[in-house]
């Protein structure tokens, strides 16, 4: 149970703890939660070992059946998934969350589980404003692409503008890819989708969001190599 002063401050909205990762391994049904996800559920980091029963015990009674069905399907089909539901932390506080999962492969490429992230979309105006204001100051000159992707995420996941931005910012920090670069890659990815009147399944967008950094890194490397090659040729001419 939460007791540390810093944890209490985070749970009260004094620190940004709205996005965190999870992993689930099929073989032994083992869960791993990041510190942020532990805090979101009301636990002091390192004080809890998550299990499927524990995960379900925190779901809101009205949402528990839906989440249990999603977990059963995920274990059975090993497919990507996303869900929006409510959890109740150890203090009895209800949080509305978006959970998105993608396939998890080991170093040899074998499918071993699922991994993804929790986003706490519970309204928290003061905390969100502080996070967004600080981040926007850093990326003002690159705003256009980021604003475009933010709008896409708002539509896909039915979240507000601040939460969509925080989701992008978190993916940027987790993958060590610049926010602008990540946004530009997502614009390319979403723009390349082929569909008619109905949008593709949300699992398609989930996968693109969770893997955009891999394509962005590759694109950055190609761009850097091209520049180095051009500079080298210029030097030879001189």
N, C-alpha and C positions, 0 to 999 in steps of 0.2 A: 504494500500500500504506500502511496506517496506520502513523504514526510519532509524531505529536504526543502529548504527555503527556495532554492532556485527552481525546483520542480513545481512548487506551489505557485511561484511567479509565472512560470510558463503556462500552467493550467489556467491561471487567471487572465492570461492574455498579455503578460509582460514580455514575452519573447516569442519569436516566430517559430512555432512547432506544428505547422499546418500540413506539411507534406513529409512523408517518410516511406521507406521501402519495406518490402517483405519478400521472403522466399518460402516455398513449400516443396519438399522432396517427396516424390511418389513412393519410393521403395519403403521407407519407414514412417511415412506421413509426418515428417519432421518440419516444424515451422521455425523461421527466424524472423525477428522484428528488429527494425532499426530503433535507435533511441527515441526518435520522434514518434514512432508508432506505439512504443511502450508508454510514453508520456501521454499520448492521445487517449489510451485506454486507462490512464490513471495510475500507472506503475512507475516506480523509480527505476531508471535504466539499470539493467543487470539484475533486477530482483525477481524477474518472472521468466519462466520457460513456457512459451505458448504451445498449446495443443489444439487440436480441432475442437474438442469440447470447450476449451477456454474461449476460443475464437467465437464459437456460436453462443456461448453464455453471455457475451457482451452485446449481442445483437438485440435490437428493440423487439419485444414480443411480437409486434405486428409485422416485422420484417424477417423474423428468424426462419420461417418456412421457406421464403423466397431465397434467402442466402444459402440455406442448407441444400436446396435443390441445385443452385448454381455450383456449389462445391462438389456435389455428387456428379454433376455433368462434367466438371473440370477433371475430376479423378478418372472418370470413365472414358472420356474422349480425348483428354490431354489437349484440348483446344484453348485458344485465348479467350478471355472473358472480361466483362466489365459490368459493374453493378453500382447502383446508387441506393443507399439505405441508411438507417440510423443505428448508432451504437450507444451504449450507456457505459460511462466510465465507472471507476471504483467509487467515485463520490456521488454517483447517481445522476450525473449531468449527461444530457443527451446531446450527441453530436451527429450532424448529417455528414456523410462521407461519400466520396466517389472512390471505388476501388477498381483498378485496372490491372490485369495480369497478362503476361505473355509467356511463351515457352522458354524454359531454362535448359540450356545444353551444357554438358561438361566440356573439358578441354579437348576431348576427342570427337565432339559434335553429337554425342548421344543425348537424347531427350531424357532428363532426369527429374524435371519438376516444372514449377511455374514461378515466375517472379514478377514484381510490379510495384505499385505504389498506392498508398492511401492519400487522399486529399480531403482535409477537413473543410467543408464548404459551409459550415455553420456561420451565420452572419456575425462578424466581429469587426465593425467599422474602424475603430481606432487602431487596432493592430494592423489591419490590412492597409490602411492609409499610410502608416509609417513605413511598412515594407515597400509598398509601391512607390512612394515618393522618393525614397533613398535609391531604389533601383532605376527609376526613370531618369534621375540626374546623371547616371552613368551612361545611359544609352540614348540620350536625346537626339543625337545626330543620326541614329539608325532606327528611328521610330517607325518609319513607314512599313517596313516588312514585319516588324514586331506587332504593330497594330493590326495588320491584315491577318496574321496567324491568330492573334488574340480573338478576333471576331469569329474565325473558323472554329476555334475551341469552344467558344461560348455557344455556338450553334450545335456542335457535335455532342458536347457533354452537358448542355443545359446549365451552365454556371454563369456567374456574373463576370464583369470585365476584370475586376481585381483578382478573382480566383484564377481566371484563365491566364493572367499575366504571371501570377505566382507559380503556377504549374510550369510555364515555360522557363521561368527563372530557375526553378528547382532542377529541371532536366539539364539546363545549362551548367549548373554547379556540379551535379552528380556526374556528368560526362566530360566535364572540363572542355566544353565547346562554347565559344562565344555565343551570346544570345542572338545577335544578328545573324551569324552563320547558321545557327540552328533554325531560326525563323525562315531564312531564305531556302534552306533545304526542305522544310515542311511545305513551303509554297510550291516548290517543284514537285514534291511527292504527291500532294493533294491534287495539283493541277494535272498530273499524269494519269489519274484514275479515269477509267472509262465506265460510264453509266448513262442511263437515259433519264427518265423523270425521277425515279426513286434513288436516293443516295445509297452507296454501298453499305454493307453491314458495319455496325460500329466497331466490330472486331478488326476490320481492315484499318480503320483510323487508329485504333489502339496500337496495332503492330507498327504502323508507320511512326507514330509518336515515340514509341519506346526504342526504335532502332534508327531514328533519324541521325543520331550522332555518328553512327558507323559510316553512313554515306557522306555526311558532312566532312568527317575526317579525311575520307578518301579524296573528296573533291578539293579540300584545302591542300592536301599533299600534291595532287596533280597540278594545281595552280602554282604552288611554290616551286615545283620542279620545272614548270614551263618558264617561270620568271628567271630561275637560276640558269636555265639553258639559254634564254635570250640574252641575259647579262654576259654569259660566257662567250657567246658569239660576238657580241659587241666588243668585248675585250680583245678577242682575236683579231677583229678588223682593225683595231687601233694599233 
